[in-house]
Amino acid sequence: MLPPTVHLPSRGHPPFQARTEPFLGTLKISADYMGMRWGGELLGYANRPGDILADEKALAEAERFFALSG
């Protein structure tokens, strides 16, 4: 039986994506510690509900992300 997989859909503004690296690193280490596989992260940009629909790059990445994780 495969261990559970951790996926992280999140939001972030492109200039600040580097700031998410420590957070992502911590989650990856935590998943490894708990014997879970890291399924990857999905970052997009939004401030208000529905704003993410304007982030075409994130939507394209989401389509691929969820196709691979499903």
PQR file of N, CA, C, O and H, with PARSE charges and radii, in Angstrom:
ATOM      1  N   MET A   1       0.843  -1.176   0.000 -0.4000 1.5000
ATOM      2  CA  MET A   1       0.000   0.000   0.000 -0.0000 2.0000
ATOM      3  C   MET A   1       0.891   1.244   0.000  0.5500 1.7000
ATOM      4  O   MET A   1       1.849   1.334   0.769 -0.5500 1.4000
ATOM      5  N   LEU A   2       0.565   2.190  -0.865 -0.4000 1.5000
ATOM      6  CA  LEU A   2       1.338   3.430  -0.950 -0.0000 2.0000
ATOM      7  C   LEU A   2       1.033   4.330   0.234  0.5500 1.7000
ATOM      8  O   LEU A   2      -0.094   4.345   0.730 -0.5500 1.4000
ATOM      9  H   LEU A   2      -0.212   2.116  -1.489  0.4000 1.0000
ATOM     10  N   PRO A   3       2.041   5.093   0.700 -0.5600 1.5000
ATOM     11  CA  PRO A   3       1.778   6.039   1.777  0.2800 2.0000
ATOM     12  C   PRO A   3       0.906   7.182   1.268  0.5500 1.7000
ATOM     13  O   PRO A   3       0.837   7.409   0.060 -0.5500 1.4000
ATOM     14  N   PRO A   4       0.238   7.906   2.171 -0.5600 1.5000
ATOM     15  CA  PRO A   4      -0.551   9.056   1.756  0.2800 2.0000
ATOM     16  C   PRO A   4       0.328  10.076   1.028  0.5500 1.7000
ATOM     17  O   PRO A   4       1.535  10.152   1.260 -0.5500 1.4000
ATOM     18  N   THR A   5      -0.291  10.846   0.157 -0.4000 1.5000
ATOM     19  CA  THR A   5       0.432  11.870  -0.591 -0.0000 2.0000
ATOM     20  C   THR A   5      -0.022  13.244  -0.147  0.5500 1.7000
ATOM     21  O   THR A   5      -1.218  13.486   0.010 -0.5500 1.4000
ATOM     22  H   THR A   5      -1.271  10.784  -0.031  0.4000 1.0000
ATOM     23  N   VAL A   6       0.925  14.145   0.056 -0.4000 1.5000
ATOM     24  CA  VAL A   6       0.635  15.523   0.437 -0.0000 2.0000
ATOM     25  C   VAL A   6       0.683  16.391  -0.812  0.5500 1.7000
ATOM     26  O   VAL A   6       1.670  16.366  -1.547 -0.5500 1.4000
ATOM     27  H   VAL A   6       1.897  13.949  -0.071  0.4000 1.0000
ATOM     28  N   HIS A   7      -0.389  17.167  -1.061 -0.4000 1.5000
ATOM     29  CA  HIS A   7      -0.442  18.140  -2.149 -0.0000 2.0000
ATOM     30  C   HIS A   7      -0.693  19.505  -1.533  0.5500 1.7000
ATOM     31  O   HIS A   7      -1.438  19.614  -0.559 -0.5500 1.4000
ATOM     32  H   HIS A   7      -1.191  17.187  -0.464  0.4000 1.0000
ATOM     33  N   LEU A   8      -0.091  20.534  -2.075 -0.4000 1.5000
ATOM     34  CA  LEU A   8      -0.293  21.877  -1.547 -0.0000 2.0000
ATOM     35  C   LEU A   8      -0.765  22.831  -2.624  0.5500 1.7000
ATOM     36  O   LEU A   8       0.056  23.381  -3.359 -0.5500 1.4000
ATOM     37  H   LEU A   8       0.514  20.446  -2.866  0.4000 1.0000
ATOM     38  N   PRO A   9      -2.077  23.043  -2.735 -0.5600 1.5000
ATOM     39  CA  PRO A   9      -2.533  24.144  -3.574  0.2800 2.0000
ATOM     40  C   PRO A   9      -2.469  25.411  -2.726  0.5500 1.7000
ATOM     41  O   PRO A   9      -2.937  25.414  -1.587 -0.5500 1.4000
ATOM     42  N   SER A  10      -1.915  26.452  -3.247 -0.4000 1.5000
ATOM     43  CA  SER A  10      -1.730  27.683  -2.489 -0.0000 2.0000
ATOM     44  C   SER A  10      -1.799  28.864  -3.431  0.5500 1.7000
ATOM     45  O   SER A  10      -1.974  28.694  -4.637 -0.5500 1.4000
ATOM     46  H   SER A  10      -1.535  26.450  -4.172  0.4000 1.0000
ATOM     47  N   ARG A  11      -1.666  30.043  -2.893 -0.4000 1.5000
ATOM     48  CA  ARG A  11      -1.632  31.239  -3.717 -0.0000 2.0000
ATOM     49  C   ARG A  11      -0.421  32.061  -3.330  0.5500 1.7000
ATOM     50  O   ARG A  11       0.026  32.008  -2.185 -0.5500 1.4000
ATOM     51  H   ARG A  11      -1.524  30.181  -1.913  0.4000 1.0000
ATOM     52  N   GLY A  12       0.107  32.808  -4.257 -0.4000 1.5000
ATOM     53  CA  GLY A  12       1.249  33.661  -3.994 -0.0000 2.0000
ATOM     54  C   GLY A  12       1.477  34.609  -5.155  0.5500 1.7000
ATOM     55  O   GLY A  12       1.163  34.278  -6.298 -0.5500 1.4000
ATOM     56  H   GLY A  12      -0.256  32.851  -5.187  0.4000 1.0000
ATOM     57  N   HIS A  13       2.002  35.745  -4.884 -0.4000 1.5000
ATOM     58  CA  HIS A  13       2.273  36.744  -5.925 -0.0000 2.0000
ATOM     59  C   HIS A  13       3.649  36.444  -6.497  0.5500 1.7000
ATOM     60  O   HIS A  13       4.588  36.207  -5.737 -0.5500 1.4000
ATOM     61  H   HIS A  13       2.257  36.014  -3.955  0.4000 1.0000
ATOM     62  N   PRO A  14       3.791  36.447  -7.824 -0.5600 1.5000
ATOM     63  CA  PRO A  14       5.063  36.048  -8.439  0.2800 2.0000
ATOM     64  C   PRO A  14       6.330  36.652  -7.815  0.5500 1.7000
ATOM     65  O   PRO A  14       7.295  35.915  -7.616 -0.5500 1.4000
ATOM     66  N   PRO A  15       6.377  37.954  -7.495 -0.5600 1.5000
ATOM     67  CA  PRO A  15       7.625  38.457  -6.889  0.2800 2.0000
ATOM     68  C   PRO A  15       7.922  37.867  -5.516  0.5500 1.7000
ATOM     69  O   PRO A  15       9.057  37.931  -5.043 -0.5500 1.4000
ATOM     70  N   PHE A  16       6.902  37.289  -4.871 -0.4000 1.5000
ATOM     71  CA  PHE A  16       7.095  36.782  -3.516 -0.0000 2.0000
ATOM     72  C   PHE A  16       7.145  35.263  -3.451  0.5500 1.7000
ATOM     73  O   PHE A  16       7.174  34.693  -2.360 -0.5500 1.4000
ATOM     74  H   PHE A  16       5.980  37.237  -5.255  0.4000 1.0000
ATOM     75  N   GLN A  17       7.155  34.598  -4.608 -0.4000 1.5000
ATOM     76  CA  GLN A  17       7.176  33.139  -4.586 -0.0000 2.0000
ATOM     77  C   GLN A  17       8.421  32.604  -3.893  0.5500 1.7000
ATOM     78  O   GLN A  17       8.384  31.529  -3.293 -0.5500 1.4000
ATOM     79  H   GLN A  17       7.132  35.061  -5.494  0.4000 1.0000
ATOM     80  N   ALA A  18       9.525  33.348  -3.971 -0.4000 1.5000
ATOM     81  CA  ALA A  18      10.744  32.898  -3.289 -0.0000 2.0000
ATOM     82  C   ALA A  18      10.522  32.835  -1.779  0.5500 1.7000
ATOM     83  O   ALA A  18      11.169  32.050  -1.086 -0.5500 1.4000
ATOM     84  H   ALA A  18       9.555  34.221  -4.458  0.4000 1.0000
ATOM     85  N   ARG A  19       9.622  33.649  -1.280 -0.4000 1.5000
ATOM     86  CA  ARG A  19       9.329  33.634   0.156 -0.0000 2.0000
ATOM     87  C   ARG A  19       8.576  32.381   0.574  0.5500 1.7000
ATOM     88  O   ARG A  19       8.543  32.048   1.759 -0.5500 1.4000
ATOM     89  H   ARG A  19       9.096  34.287  -1.843  0.4000 1.0000
ATOM     90  N   THR A  20       7.976  31.691  -0.371 -0.4000 1.5000
ATOM     91  CA  THR A  20       7.254  30.465  -0.027 -0.0000 2.0000
ATOM     92  C   THR A  20       8.196  29.275   0.115  0.5500 1.7000
ATOM     93  O   THR A  20       7.806  28.246   0.667 -0.5500 1.4000
ATOM     94  H   THR A  20       8.003  31.962  -1.333  0.4000 1.0000
ATOM     95  N   GLU A  21       9.421  29.398  -0.369 -0.4000 1.5000
ATOM     96  CA  GLU A  21      10.353  28.264  -0.343 -0.0000 2.0000
ATOM     97  C   GLU A  21      10.586  27.703   1.061  0.5500 1.7000
ATOM     98  O   GLU A  21      10.561  26.482   1.216 -0.5500 1.4000
ATOM     99  H   GLU A  21       9.737  30.234  -0.817  0.4000 1.0000
ATOM    100  N   PRO A  22      10.814  28.530   2.100 -0.5600 1.5000
ATOM    101  CA  PRO A  22      10.991  27.936   3.437  0.2800 2.0000
ATOM    102  C   PRO A  22       9.753  27.171   3.903  0.5500 1.7000
ATOM    103  O   PRO A  22       9.869  26.116   4.527 -0.5500 1.4000
ATOM    104  N   PHE A  23       8.572  27.701   3.601 -0.4000 1.5000
ATOM    105  CA  PHE A  23       7.321  27.041   3.961 -0.0000 2.0000
ATOM    106  C   PHE A  23       7.204  25.701   3.241  0.5500 1.7000
ATOM    107  O   PHE A  23       6.878  24.685   3.854 -0.5500 1.4000
ATOM    108  H   PHE A  23       8.477  28.558   3.094  0.4000 1.0000
ATOM    109  N   LEU A  24       7.469  25.708   1.942 -0.4000 1.5000
ATOM    110  CA  LEU A  24       7.388  24.474   1.164 -0.0000 2.0000
ATOM    111  C   LEU A  24       8.423  23.467   1.648  0.5500 1.7000
ATOM    112  O   LEU A  24       8.138  22.274   1.749 -0.5500 1.4000
ATOM    113  H   LEU A  24       7.733  26.533   1.444  0.4000 1.0000
ATOM    114  N   GLY A  25       9.612  23.946   1.942 -0.4000 1.5000
ATOM    115  CA  GLY A  25      10.659  23.057   2.455 -0.0000 2.0000
ATOM    116  C   GLY A  25      10.248  22.395   3.749  0.5500 1.7000
ATOM    117  O   GLY A  25      10.481  21.202   3.945 -0.5500 1.4000
ATOM    118  H   GLY A  25       9.844  24.915   1.859  0.4000 1.0000
ATOM    119  N   THR A  26       9.631  23.168   4.641 -0.4000 1.5000
ATOM    120  CA  THR A  26       9.160  22.627   5.913 -0.0000 2.0000
ATOM    121  C   THR A  26       8.094  21.562   5.696  0.5500 1.7000
ATOM    122  O   THR A  26       8.105  20.520   6.352 -0.5500 1.4000
ATOM    123  H   THR A  26       9.442  24.136   4.482  0.4000 1.0000
ATOM    124  N   LEU A  27       7.175  21.826   4.774 -0.4000 1.5000
ATOM    125  CA  LEU A  27       6.138  20.835   4.493 -0.0000 2.0000
ATOM    126  C   LEU A  27       6.717  19.563   3.886  0.5500 1.7000
ATOM    127  O   LEU A  27       6.276  18.461   4.212 -0.5500 1.4000
ATOM    128  H   LEU A  27       7.166  22.672   4.242  0.4000 1.0000
ATOM    129  N   LYS A  28       7.704  19.712   3.005 -0.4000 1.5000
ATOM    130  CA  LYS A  28       8.340  18.537   2.395 -0.0000 2.0000
ATOM    131  C   LYS A  28       9.043  17.698   3.448  0.5500 1.7000
ATOM    132  O   LYS A  28       8.947  16.471   3.437 -0.5500 1.4000
ATOM    133  H   LYS A  28       8.063  20.607   2.741  0.4000 1.0000
ATOM    134  N   ILE A  29       9.745  18.352   4.353 -0.4000 1.5000
ATOM    135  CA  ILE A  29      10.444  17.639   5.425 -0.0000 2.0000
ATOM    136  C   ILE A  29       9.442  16.952   6.338  0.5500 1.7000
ATOM    137  O   ILE A  29       9.650  15.814   6.758 -0.5500 1.4000
ATOM    138  H   ILE A  29       9.823  19.349   4.362  0.4000 1.0000
ATOM    139  N   SER A  30       8.334  17.661   6.648 -0.4000 1.5000
ATOM    140  CA  SER A  30       7.301  17.080   7.511 -0.0000 2.0000
ATOM    141  C   SER A  30       6.664  15.859   6.859  0.5500 1.7000
ATOM    142  O   SER A  30       6.443  14.844   7.520 -0.5500 1.4000
ATOM    143  H   SER A  30       8.164  18.586   6.307  0.4000 1.0000
ATOM    144  N   ALA A  31       6.369  15.954   5.568 -0.4000 1.5000
ATOM    145  CA  ALA A  31       5.785  14.816   4.860 -0.0000 2.0000
ATOM    146  C   ALA A  31       6.738  13.623   4.896  0.5500 1.7000
ATOM    147  O   ALA A  31       6.320  12.491   5.141 -0.5500 1.4000
ATOM    148  H   ALA A  31       6.548  16.779   5.031  0.4000 1.0000
ATOM    149  N   ASP A  32       8.010  13.883   4.653 -0.4000 1.5000
ATOM    150  CA  ASP A  32       9.006  12.810   4.691 -0.0000 2.0000
ATOM    151  C   ASP A  32       9.079  12.186   6.082  0.5500 1.7000
ATOM    152  O   ASP A  32       9.139  10.964   6.215 -0.5500 1.4000
ATOM    153  H   ASP A  32       8.350  14.803   4.455  0.4000 1.0000
ATOM    154  N   TYR A  33       9.073  13.013   7.102 -0.4000 1.5000
ATOM    155  CA  TYR A  33       9.144  12.535   8.482 -0.0000 2.0000
ATOM    156  C   TYR A  33       7.967  11.620   8.808  0.5500 1.7000
ATOM    157  O   TYR A  33       8.116  10.631   9.525 -0.5500 1.4000
ATOM    158  H   TYR A  33       9.025  14.006   6.993  0.4000 1.0000
ATOM    159  N   MET A  34       6.788  11.966   8.270 -0.4000 1.5000
ATOM    160  CA  MET A  34       5.585  11.178   8.551 -0.0000 2.0000
ATOM    161  C   MET A  34       5.400  10.030   7.561  0.5500 1.7000
ATOM    162  O   MET A  34       4.372   9.353   7.580 -0.5500 1.4000
ATOM    163  H   MET A  34       6.668  12.770   7.687  0.4000 1.0000
ATOM    164  N   GLY A  35       6.394   9.809   6.697 -0.4000 1.5000
ATOM    165  CA  GLY A  35       6.320   8.707   5.755 -0.0000 2.0000
ATOM    166  C   GLY A  35       5.355   8.951   4.608  0.5500 1.7000
ATOM    167  O   GLY A  35       4.838   8.008   4.009 -0.5500 1.4000
ATOM    168  H   GLY A  35       7.229  10.359   6.682  0.4000 1.0000
ATOM    169  N   MET A  36       5.116  10.223   4.303 -0.4000 1.5000
ATOM    170  CA  MET A  36       4.190  10.578   3.229 -0.0000 2.0000
ATOM    171  C   MET A  36       4.982  10.995   1.995  0.5500 1.7000
ATOM    172  O   MET A  36       6.101  11.497   2.101 -0.5500 1.4000
ATOM    173  H   MET A  36       5.536  10.989   4.790  0.4000 1.0000
ATOM    174  N   ARG A  37       4.383  10.779   0.817 -0.4000 1.5000
ATOM    175  CA  ARG A  37       5.011  11.221  -0.417 -0.0000 2.0000
ATOM    176  C   ARG A  37       4.659  12.689  -0.652  0.5500 1.7000
ATOM    177  O   ARG A  37       3.562  13.123  -0.301 -0.5500 1.4000
ATOM    178  H   ARG A  37       3.474  10.372   0.730  0.4000 1.0000
ATOM    179  N   TRP A  38       5.566  13.446  -1.232 -0.4000 1.5000
ATOM    180  CA  TRP A  38       5.308  14.835  -1.586 -0.0000 2.0000
ATOM    181  C   TRP A  38       4.720  14.858  -2.984  0.5500 1.7000
ATOM    182  O   TRP A  38       5.374  14.425  -3.934 -0.5500 1.4000
ATOM    183  H   TRP A  38       6.457  13.093  -1.517  0.4000 1.0000
ATOM    184  N   GLY A  39       3.501  15.354  -3.129 -0.4000 1.5000
ATOM    185  CA  GLY A  39       2.820  15.377  -4.412 -0.0000 2.0000
ATOM    186  C   GLY A  39       3.034  16.647  -5.196  0.5500 1.7000
ATOM    187  O   GLY A  39       2.642  16.733  -6.360 -0.5500 1.4000
ATOM    188  H   GLY A  39       2.971  15.705  -2.358  0.4000 1.0000
ATOM    189  N   GLY A  40       3.653  17.641  -4.575 -0.4000 1.5000
ATOM    190  CA  GLY A  40       3.942  18.893  -5.260 -0.0000 2.0000
ATOM    191  C   GLY A  40       3.099  20.044  -4.756  0.5500 1.7000
ATOM    192  O   GLY A  40       2.184  19.871  -3.950 -0.5500 1.4000
ATOM    193  H   GLY A  40       3.972  17.572  -3.629  0.4000 1.0000
ATOM    194  N   GLU A  41       3.429  21.213  -5.249 -0.4000 1.5000
ATOM    195  CA  GLU A  41       2.710  22.415  -4.854 -0.0000 2.0000
ATOM    196  C   GLU A  41       2.154  23.104  -6.091  0.5500 1.7000
ATOM    197  O   GLU A  41       2.667  22.947  -7.198 -0.5500 1.4000
ATOM    198  H   GLU A  41       4.172  21.353  -5.903  0.4000 1.0000
ATOM    199  N   LEU A  42       1.104  23.861  -5.876 -0.4000 1.5000
ATOM    200  CA  LEU A  42       0.469  24.618  -6.944 -0.0000 2.0000
ATOM    201  C   LEU A  42       0.310  26.042  -6.443  0.5500 1.7000
ATOM    202  O   LEU A  42      -0.437  26.286  -5.495 -0.5500 1.4000
ATOM    203  H   LEU A  42       0.687  23.988  -4.976  0.4000 1.0000
ATOM    204  N   LEU A  43       0.995  26.975  -7.061 -0.4000 1.5000
ATOM    205  CA  LEU A  43       0.938  28.367  -6.638 -0.0000 2.0000
ATOM    206  C   LEU A  43       0.193  29.197  -7.661  0.5500 1.7000
ATOM    207  O   LEU A  43       0.377  29.025  -8.866 -0.5500 1.4000
ATOM    208  H   LEU A  43       1.602  26.777  -7.831  0.4000 1.0000
ATOM    209  N   GLY A  44      -0.643  30.091  -7.182 -0.4000 1.5000
ATOM    210  CA  GLY A  44      -1.378  31.011  -8.036 -0.0000 2.0000
ATOM    211  C   GLY A  44      -1.485  32.351  -7.329  0.5500 1.7000
ATOM    212  O   GLY A  44      -1.069  32.484  -6.178 -0.5500 1.4000
ATOM    213  H   GLY A  44      -0.792  30.230  -6.203  0.4000 1.0000
ATOM    214  N   TYR A  45      -2.036  33.337  -8.009 -0.4000 1.5000
ATOM    215  CA  TYR A  45      -2.156  34.667  -7.430 -0.0000 2.0000
ATOM    216  C   TYR A  45      -3.614  35.087  -7.347  0.5500 1.7000
ATOM    217  O   TYR A  45      -4.349  35.010  -8.331 -0.5500 1.4000
ATOM    218  H   TYR A  45      -2.373  33.228  -8.944  0.4000 1.0000
ATOM    219  N   ALA A  46      -4.030  35.535  -6.160 -0.4000 1.5000
ATOM    220  CA  ALA A  46      -5.388  36.034  -5.960 -0.0000 2.0000
ATOM    221  C   ALA A  46      -5.436  36.837  -4.668  0.5500 1.7000
ATOM    222  O   ALA A  46      -4.740  36.528  -3.700 -0.5500 1.4000
ATOM    223  H   ALA A  46      -3.433  35.598  -5.360  0.4000 1.0000
ATOM    224  N   ASN A  47      -6.261  37.859  -4.669 -0.4000 1.5000
ATOM    225  CA  ASN A  47      -6.509  38.636  -3.453 -0.0000 2.0000
ATOM    226  C   ASN A  47      -7.929  38.460  -2.947  0.5500 1.7000
ATOM    227  O   ASN A  47      -8.178  38.517  -1.743 -0.5500 1.4000
ATOM    228  H   ASN A  47      -6.827  38.110  -5.454  0.4000 1.0000
ATOM    229  N   ARG A  48      -8.856  38.249  -3.861 -0.4000 1.5000
ATOM    230  CA  ARG A  48     -10.270  38.150  -3.511 -0.0000 2.0000
ATOM    231  C   ARG A  48     -10.854  36.885  -4.145  0.5500 1.7000
ATOM    232  O   ARG A  48     -10.307  36.352  -5.110 -0.5500 1.4000
ATOM    233  H   ARG A  48      -8.654  38.203  -4.840  0.4000 1.0000
ATOM    234  N   PRO A  49     -11.975  36.413  -3.586 -0.5600 1.5000
ATOM    235  CA  PRO A  49     -12.607  35.239  -4.196  0.2800 2.0000
ATOM    236  C   PRO A  49     -12.862  35.464  -5.691  0.5500 1.7000
ATOM    237  O   PRO A  49     -13.384  36.503  -6.095 -0.5500 1.4000
ATOM    238  N   GLY A  50     -12.489  34.490  -6.488 -0.4000 1.5000
ATOM    239  CA  GLY A  50     -12.680  34.565  -7.933 -0.0000 2.0000
ATOM    240  C   GLY A  50     -11.508  35.158  -8.689  0.5500 1.7000
ATOM    241  O   GLY A  50     -11.410  34.973  -9.902 -0.5500 1.4000
ATOM    242  H   GLY A  50     -12.064  33.646  -6.160  0.4000 1.0000
ATOM    243  N   ASP A  51     -10.599  35.878  -8.001 -0.4000 1.5000
ATOM    244  CA  ASP A  51      -9.449  36.492  -8.675 -0.0000 2.0000
ATOM    245  C   ASP A  51      -8.550  35.469  -9.347  0.5500 1.7000
ATOM    246  O   ASP A  51      -7.915  35.766 -10.359 -0.5500 1.4000
ATOM    247  H   ASP A  51     -10.678  36.029  -7.015  0.4000 1.0000
ATOM    248  N   ILE A  52      -8.493  34.271  -8.793 -0.4000 1.5000
ATOM    249  CA  ILE A  52      -7.595  33.256  -9.341 -0.0000 2.0000
ATOM    250  C   ILE A  52      -7.947  32.913 -10.786  0.5500 1.7000
ATOM    251  O   ILE A  52      -7.095  32.444 -11.541 -0.5500 1.4000
ATOM    252  H   ILE A  52      -9.009  34.030  -7.971  0.4000 1.0000
ATOM    253  N   LEU A  53      -9.200  33.145 -11.168 -0.4000 1.5000
ATOM    254  CA  LEU A  53      -9.618  32.853 -12.536 -0.0000 2.0000
ATOM    255  C   LEU A  53      -8.920  33.735 -13.560  0.5500 1.7000
ATOM    256  O   LEU A  53      -8.915  33.415 -14.749 -0.5500 1.4000
ATOM    257  H   LEU A  53      -9.892  33.525 -10.555  0.4000 1.0000
ATOM    258  N   ALA A  54      -8.327  34.849 -13.113 -0.4000 1.5000
ATOM    259  CA  ALA A  54      -7.585  35.734 -14.009 -0.0000 2.0000
ATOM    260  C   ALA A  54      -6.123  35.310 -14.140  0.5500 1.7000
ATOM    261  O   ALA A  54      -5.409  35.832 -14.995 -0.5500 1.4000
ATOM    262  H   ALA A  54      -8.331  35.108 -12.147  0.4000 1.0000
ATOM    263  N   ASP A  55      -5.670  34.378 -13.313 -0.4000 1.5000
ATOM    264  CA  ASP A  55      -4.277  33.908 -13.354 -0.0000 2.0000
ATOM    265  C   ASP A  55      -4.201  32.728 -14.319  0.5500 1.7000
ATOM    266  O   ASP A  55      -4.306  31.572 -13.910 -0.5500 1.4000
ATOM    267  H   ASP A  55      -6.250  33.953 -12.618  0.4000 1.0000
ATOM    268  N   GLU A  56      -4.019  33.030 -15.597 -0.4000 1.5000
ATOM    269  CA  GLU A  56      -4.037  31.988 -16.631 -0.0000 2.0000
ATOM    270  C   GLU A  56      -2.930  30.964 -16.449  0.5500 1.7000
ATOM    271  O   GLU A  56      -3.127  29.778 -16.711 -0.5500 1.4000
ATOM    272  H   GLU A  56      -3.933  33.969 -15.930  0.4000 1.0000
ATOM    273  N   LYS A  57      -1.773  31.415 -16.003 -0.4000 1.5000
ATOM    274  CA  LYS A  57      -0.664  30.486 -15.782 -0.0000 2.0000
ATOM    275  C   LYS A  57      -1.025  29.480 -14.688  0.5500 1.7000
ATOM    276  O   LYS A  57      -0.782  28.282 -14.833 -0.5500 1.4000
ATOM    277  H   LYS A  57      -1.612  32.379 -15.790  0.4000 1.0000
ATOM    278  N   ALA A  58      -1.604  29.976 -13.597 -0.4000 1.5000
ATOM    279  CA  ALA A  58      -1.978  29.082 -12.495 -0.0000 2.0000
ATOM    280  C   ALA A  58      -3.063  28.103 -12.926  0.5500 1.7000
ATOM    281  O   ALA A  58      -3.038  26.936 -12.534 -0.5500 1.4000
ATOM    282  H   ALA A  58      -1.801  30.949 -13.479  0.4000 1.0000
ATOM    283  N   LEU A  59      -4.014  28.567 -13.729 -0.4000 1.5000
ATOM    284  CA  LEU A  59      -5.081  27.679 -14.195 -0.0000 2.0000
ATOM    285  C   LEU A  59      -4.529  26.565 -15.083  0.5500 1.7000
ATOM    286  O   LEU A  59      -4.953  25.413 -14.983 -0.5500 1.4000
ATOM    287  H   LEU A  59      -4.035  29.515 -14.048  0.4000 1.0000
ATOM    288  N   ALA A  60      -3.583  26.916 -15.950 -0.4000 1.5000
ATOM    289  CA  ALA A  60      -2.967  25.900 -16.807 -0.0000 2.0000
ATOM    290  C   ALA A  60      -2.165  24.905 -15.973  0.5500 1.7000
ATOM    291  O   ALA A  60      -2.203  23.699 -16.220 -0.5500 1.4000
ATOM    292  H   ALA A  60      -3.238  27.851 -16.031  0.4000 1.0000
ATOM    293  N   GLU A  61      -1.442  25.422 -14.985 -0.4000 1.5000
ATOM    294  CA  GLU A  61      -0.675  24.539 -14.108 -0.0000 2.0000
ATOM    295  C   GLU A  61      -1.603  23.664 -13.279  0.5500 1.7000
ATOM    296  O   GLU A  61      -1.286  22.504 -13.014 -0.5500 1.4000
ATOM    297  H   GLU A  61      -1.412  26.401 -14.784  0.4000 1.0000
ATOM    298  N   ALA A  62      -2.765  24.212 -12.860 -0.4000 1.5000
ATOM    299  CA  ALA A  62      -3.717  23.433 -12.066 -0.0000 2.0000
ATOM    300  C   ALA A  62      -4.268  22.259 -12.864  0.5500 1.7000
ATOM    301  O   ALA A  62      -4.439  21.160 -12.337 -0.5500 1.4000
ATOM    302  H   ALA A  62      -3.023  25.154 -13.075  0.4000 1.0000
ATOM    303  N   GLU A  63      -4.543  22.503 -14.132 -0.4000 1.5000
ATOM    304  CA  GLU A  63      -5.056  21.420 -14.975 -0.0000 2.0000
ATOM    305  C   GLU A  63      -4.059  20.271 -15.041  0.5500 1.7000
ATOM    306  O   GLU A  63      -4.443  19.106 -14.939 -0.5500 1.4000
ATOM    307  H   GLU A  63      -4.404  23.396 -14.560  0.4000 1.0000
ATOM    308  N   ARG A  64      -2.790  20.592 -15.209 -0.4000 1.5000
ATOM    309  CA  ARG A  64      -1.749  19.565 -15.254 -0.0000 2.0000
ATOM    310  C   ARG A  64      -1.544  18.934 -13.869  0.5500 1.7000
ATOM    311  O   ARG A  64      -1.412  17.717 -13.742 -0.5500 1.4000
ATOM    312  H   ARG A  64      -2.478  21.539 -15.292  0.4000 1.0000
ATOM    313  N   PHE A  65      -1.520  19.782 -12.839 -0.4000 1.5000
ATOM    314  CA  PHE A  65      -1.282  19.341 -11.464 -0.0000 2.0000
ATOM    315  C   PHE A  65      -2.313  18.298 -11.037  0.5500 1.7000
ATOM    316  O   PHE A  65      -1.962  17.234 -10.529 -0.5500 1.4000
ATOM    317  H   PHE A  65      -1.627  20.771 -12.941  0.4000 1.0000
ATOM    318  N   PHE A  66      -3.589  18.618 -11.250 -0.4000 1.5000
ATOM    319  CA  PHE A  66      -4.633  17.704 -10.793 -0.0000 2.0000
ATOM    320  C   PHE A  66      -4.762  16.484 -11.702  0.5500 1.7000
ATOM    321  O   PHE A  66      -5.214  15.431 -11.253 -0.5500 1.4000
ATOM    322  H   PHE A  66      -3.875  19.482 -11.663  0.4000 1.0000
ATOM    323  N   ALA A  67      -4.377  16.606 -12.960 -0.4000 1.5000
ATOM    324  CA  ALA A  67      -4.367  15.449 -13.848 -0.0000 2.0000
ATOM    325  C   ALA A  67      -3.305  14.439 -13.389  0.5500 1.7000
ATOM    326  O   ALA A  67      -3.523  13.228 -13.435 -0.5500 1.4000
ATOM    327  H   ALA A  67      -4.009  17.462 -13.325  0.4000 1.0000
ATOM    328  N   LEU A  68      -2.162  14.958 -12.949 -0.4000 1.5000
ATOM    329  CA  LEU A  68      -1.078  14.082 -12.492 -0.0000 2.0000
ATOM    330  C   LEU A  68      -1.344  13.506 -11.123  0.5500 1.7000
ATOM    331  O   LEU A  68      -0.921  12.387 -10.834 -0.5500 1.4000
ATOM    332  H   LEU A  68      -1.985  15.942 -12.912  0.4000 1.0000
ATOM    333  N   SER A  69      -2.045  14.252 -10.257 -0.4000 1.5000
ATOM    334  CA  SER A  69      -2.252  13.784  -8.892 -0.0000 2.0000
ATOM    335  C   SER A  69      -3.489  12.911  -8.747  0.5500 1.7000
ATOM    336  O   SER A  69      -3.672  12.263  -7.716 -0.5500 1.4000
ATOM    337  H   SER A  69      -2.389  15.161 -10.491  0.4000 1.0000
ATOM    338  N   GLY A  70      -4.334  12.886  -9.762 -0.4000 1.5000
ATOM    339  CA  GLY A  70      -5.606  12.130  -9.665 -0.0000 2.0000
ATOM    340  C   GLY A  70      -5.461  10.750 -10.051  0.5500 1.7000
ATOM    341  O   GLY A  70      -6.433   9.996 -10.022 -0.5500 1.4000
ATOM    342  H   GLY A  70      -4.185  13.412 -10.599  0.4000 1.0000
TER
END
